[in-house]
Amino acid sequence: MIRLTKIFNFEMAHALYGYDGPCKNIHGHSYELEVTIGGTPLDDPSNPKHGMVMDFSDLKKIVKDQIVDRLDHALLLNGNSPHRNIPELDSNFEKVVFTDYQPTCENMLIDFKNRIMLMLPGHVRLISLKLKETPTSYSEWHAIDQ
């Protein structure tokens, strides 16, 4: 098996409803997402993707469509929190995304895993994800741990 990794960057704000520290307030991060896939390179000289596990541009399109374009410069909030009822929230923030989970680095990674896995071709496996919230703080998911 050959593994390929592509790195994505996006800016996003969030707040952790009910948290007992400063992250209960709206704040932002410069996220870095590493996506690693694996498979066997295609062995079909008639296929334009001959010799590739997956075209990096195809992986980029999946991750941008499912994650980056949706969340870049967005405010991510727990949909079960009272944030949904803040007057004029939509008029003060153009891109508000409500989730059905607490928007921690860990839960975001689970969401990302599910979104990416649904879009990968059958011969490609999602191997791992790493989401850096800061240069020194990150969460990881590895298929081998499942």
PyMOL commands that set and color helices and strands:
alter all, ss='L'
color gray80, all
select helices_A, chain A and resi 22-24+56-71+82-85+89-92+105-119+143-145
alter helices_A, ss='H'
color red, helices_A
select strands_A, chain A and resi 2-14+27-39+74-78+96-99+125-134+137-142
alter strands_A, ss='S'
color yellow, strands_A
deselect
rebuild
show_as cartoon
